[in-house]
Amino acid sequence: MPVVLIPTAYRAPTQGKAEIQVEGTTVAACLQAVEDAHPGFRELVLDPKGSLHPFVKLFVNEEQLGGDALDTLLASDDRLEVLAAIAGG
């Protein structure tokens, strides 16, 4: 099963878990599986229309995904990393 890597800033809904193993064959399905297990996660990553927030980047096995990231197929041994680009001042 794929593993979703959760950035520190998004770990409140996951009770501090950094890695969550999920069932899913696409990026969207894996993100939904995290949401199903940890309500509140999805809204951190996706906007109300279901698109990625502009400050969120997704990587599979350390390769950044492009514009159709949510439709990307995943293998059972893939690692999906959610990266939160948070600005400070």
C-alpha atoms as an extended CHARMM CRD file, in Angstrom:
* protein
*
        89  EXT
         1         1  MET       CA              0.0000000000        0.0000000000        0.0000000000  PROA      1               0.0000000000
         2         2  PRO       CA              1.2350000000        3.5220000000       -0.7120000000  PROA      2               0.0000000000
         3         3  VAL       CA              2.4800000000        5.6630000000        2.1590000000  PROA      3               0.0000000000
         4         4  VAL       CA              1.4840000000        9.3180000000        2.5020000000  PROA      4               0.0000000000
         5         5  LEU       CA              4.1160000000       11.5220000000        4.1540000000  PROA      5               0.0000000000
         6         6  ILE       CA              2.5120000000       14.3060000000        6.1680000000  PROA      6               0.0000000000
         7         7  PRO       CA              4.3530000000       17.6090000000        6.7530000000  PROA      7               0.0000000000
         8         8  THR       CA              4.6820000000       18.8010000000       10.3370000000  PROA      8               0.0000000000
         9         9  ALA       CA              2.2830000000       21.7020000000        9.7670000000  PROA      9               0.0000000000
        10        10  TYR       CA             -0.4940000000       19.2970000000        8.6900000000  PROA      10              0.0000000000
        11        11  ARG       CA             -0.1850000000       16.7090000000       11.4620000000  PROA      11              0.0000000000
        12        12  ALA       CA             -2.9290000000       18.0210000000       13.7660000000  PROA      12              0.0000000000
        13        13  PRO       CA             -5.6730000000       15.9510000000       12.0690000000  PROA      13              0.0000000000
        14        14  THR       CA             -3.3810000000       12.8910000000       11.9850000000  PROA      14              0.0000000000
        15        15  GLN       CA             -2.6460000000       13.1070000000       15.7210000000  PROA      15              0.0000000000
        16        16  GLY       CA              1.0050000000       13.7830000000       14.9360000000  PROA      16              0.0000000000
        17        17  LYS       CA              1.5270000000       10.8820000000       12.5330000000  PROA      17              0.0000000000
        18        18  ALA       CA              4.1910000000       11.6320000000        9.9280000000  PROA      18              0.0000000000
        19        19  GLU       CA              3.5010000000        8.6160000000        7.6960000000  PROA      19              0.0000000000
        20        20  ILE       CA              0.1810000000        6.9660000000        6.9540000000  PROA      20              0.0000000000
        21        21  GLN       CA             -0.1750000000        3.7880000000        4.9380000000  PROA      21              0.0000000000
        22        22  VAL       CA             -3.3170000000        3.8930000000        2.7940000000  PROA      22              0.0000000000
        23        23  GLU       CA             -5.1310000000        1.9680000000        0.1180000000  PROA      23              0.0000000000
        24        24  GLY       CA             -5.4730000000        3.7930000000       -3.1730000000  PROA      24              0.0000000000
        25        25  THR       CA             -4.3540000000        3.6720000000       -6.7750000000  PROA      25              0.0000000000
        26        26  THR       CA             -4.2730000000        7.4240000000       -7.4570000000  PROA      26              0.0000000000
        27        27  VAL       CA             -2.9970000000       10.4420000000       -5.5720000000  PROA      27              0.0000000000
        28        28  ALA       CA             -6.5780000000       11.6570000000       -5.0990000000  PROA      28              0.0000000000
        29        29  ALA       CA             -7.6860000000        8.2970000000       -3.6780000000  PROA      29              0.0000000000
        30        30  CYS       CA             -4.7630000000        8.2250000000       -1.2560000000  PROA      30              0.0000000000
        31        31  LEU       CA             -5.4570000000       11.7590000000       -0.0340000000  PROA      31              0.0000000000
        32        32  GLN       CA             -9.1120000000       10.8080000000        0.4330000000  PROA      32              0.0000000000
        33        33  ALA       CA             -8.0720000000        7.7190000000        2.4060000000  PROA      33              0.0000000000
        34        34  VAL       CA             -6.0880000000        9.9530000000        4.7740000000  PROA      34              0.0000000000
        35        35  GLU       CA             -9.1420000000       12.2120000000        5.1070000000  PROA      35              0.0000000000
        36        36  ASP       CA            -11.3880000000        9.2240000000        5.8220000000  PROA      36              0.0000000000
        37        37  ALA       CA             -9.1000000000        8.1040000000        8.6460000000  PROA      37              0.0000000000
        38        38  HSD       CA             -8.2300000000       11.6260000000        9.8490000000  PROA      38              0.0000000000
        39        39  PRO       CA            -11.0230000000       14.1520000000        9.1760000000  PROA      39              0.0000000000
        40        40  GLY       CA             -9.7660000000       17.6680000000        8.5840000000  PROA      40              0.0000000000
        41        41  PHE       CA             -6.7080000000       16.6750000000        6.5580000000  PROA      41              0.0000000000
        42        42  ARG       CA             -8.2660000000       17.1720000000        3.1110000000  PROA      42              0.0000000000
        43        43  GLU       CA             -9.0660000000       20.8550000000        3.6450000000  PROA      43              0.0000000000
        44        44  LEU       CA             -5.3930000000       21.5140000000        4.3730000000  PROA      44              0.0000000000
        45        45  VAL       CA             -4.3510000000       20.1200000000        0.9950000000  PROA      45              0.0000000000
        46        46  LEU       CA             -7.3110000000       20.7560000000       -1.3190000000  PROA      46              0.0000000000
        47        47  ASP       CA             -9.5860000000       23.7340000000       -1.8540000000  PROA      47              0.0000000000
        48        48  PRO       CA            -13.4030000000       23.3810000000       -1.7280000000  PROA      48              0.0000000000
        49        49  LYS       CA            -13.4580000000       22.5520000000       -5.4690000000  PROA      49              0.0000000000
        50        50  GLY       CA            -11.0480000000       19.6480000000       -4.9610000000  PROA      50              0.0000000000
        51        51  SER       CA             -7.9830000000       21.3000000000       -6.5030000000  PROA      51              0.0000000000
        52        52  LEU       CA             -4.6150000000       21.5440000000       -4.8030000000  PROA      52              0.0000000000
        53        53  HSD       CA             -4.0930000000       24.6560000000       -2.7320000000  PROA      53              0.0000000000
        54        54  PRO       CA             -1.4870000000       26.8070000000       -4.5230000000  PROA      54              0.0000000000
        55        55  PHE       CA              0.9720000000       26.4650000000       -1.6470000000  PROA      55              0.0000000000
        56        56  VAL       CA              0.8800000000       22.6500000000       -1.6210000000  PROA      56              0.0000000000
        57        57  LYS       CA              3.3040000000       20.5560000000       -3.6790000000  PROA      57              0.0000000000
        58        58  LEU       CA              3.0890000000       16.7960000000       -4.1450000000  PROA      58              0.0000000000
        59        59  PHE       CA              5.9510000000       14.3930000000       -4.7420000000  PROA      59              0.0000000000
        60        60  VAL       CA              5.9700000000       10.6790000000       -5.5180000000  PROA      60              0.0000000000
        61        61  ASN       CA              9.2190000000        8.9710000000       -4.6430000000  PROA      61              0.0000000000
        62        62  GLU       CA             10.8980000000       12.3990000000       -4.4670000000  PROA      62              0.0000000000
        63        63  GLU       CA              9.7310000000       13.4290000000       -7.9760000000  PROA      63              0.0000000000
        64        64  GLN       CA              7.5270000000       16.5370000000       -8.0570000000  PROA      64              0.0000000000
        65        65  LEU       CA              4.1470000000       16.0260000000       -9.7060000000  PROA      65              0.0000000000
        66        66  GLY       CA              2.8030000000       18.3840000000      -12.3350000000  PROA      66              0.0000000000
        67        67  GLY       CA             -0.5770000000       19.9530000000      -13.0200000000  PROA      67              0.0000000000
        68        68  ASP       CA             -2.6280000000       16.7510000000      -13.1530000000  PROA      68              0.0000000000
        69        69  ALA       CA             -1.0790000000       15.4970000000       -9.9100000000  PROA      69              0.0000000000
        70        70  LEU       CA             -4.3110000000       14.2060000000       -8.3970000000  PROA      70              0.0000000000
        71        71  ASP       CA             -4.8470000000       11.7700000000      -11.2830000000  PROA      71              0.0000000000
        72        72  THR       CA             -1.3490000000       10.2740000000      -10.9980000000  PROA      72              0.0000000000
        73        73  LEU       CA             -1.3930000000        6.4950000000      -10.6340000000  PROA      73              0.0000000000
        74        74  LEU       CA              0.4550000000        5.0290000000       -7.6630000000  PROA      74              0.0000000000
        75        75  ALA       CA              2.0080000000        1.6280000000       -7.1150000000  PROA      75              0.0000000000
        76        76  SER       CA              1.7390000000       -0.2050000000       -3.8160000000  PROA      76              0.0000000000
        77        77  ASP       CA              5.3020000000        0.7060000000       -2.8260000000  PROA      77              0.0000000000
        78        78  ASP       CA              5.1000000000        4.4220000000       -3.7230000000  PROA      78              0.0000000000
        79        79  ARG       CA              5.6560000000        7.2080000000       -1.2110000000  PROA      79              0.0000000000
        80        80  LEU       CA              3.4360000000       10.2570000000       -1.6840000000  PROA      80              0.0000000000
        81        81  GLU       CA              4.8640000000       13.3230000000        0.0210000000  PROA      81              0.0000000000
        82        82  VAL       CA              2.7390000000       16.3620000000        0.7630000000  PROA      82              0.0000000000
        83        83  LEU       CA              4.8850000000       19.4740000000        1.0000000000  PROA      83              0.0000000000
        84        84  ALA       CA              3.4670000000       22.6010000000        2.5890000000  PROA      84              0.0000000000
        85        85  ALA       CA              5.1880000000       25.7190000000        1.3120000000  PROA      85              0.0000000000
        86        86  ILE       CA              4.5940000000       27.9460000000        4.3060000000  PROA      86              0.0000000000
        87        87  ALA       CA              5.9500000000       31.4800000000        4.2200000000  PROA      87              0.0000000000
        88        88  GLY       CA              7.1720000000       33.2420000000        7.2920000000  PROA      88              0.0000000000
        89        89  GLY       CA              8.0610000000       36.7660000000        8.0020000000  PROA      89              0.0000000000
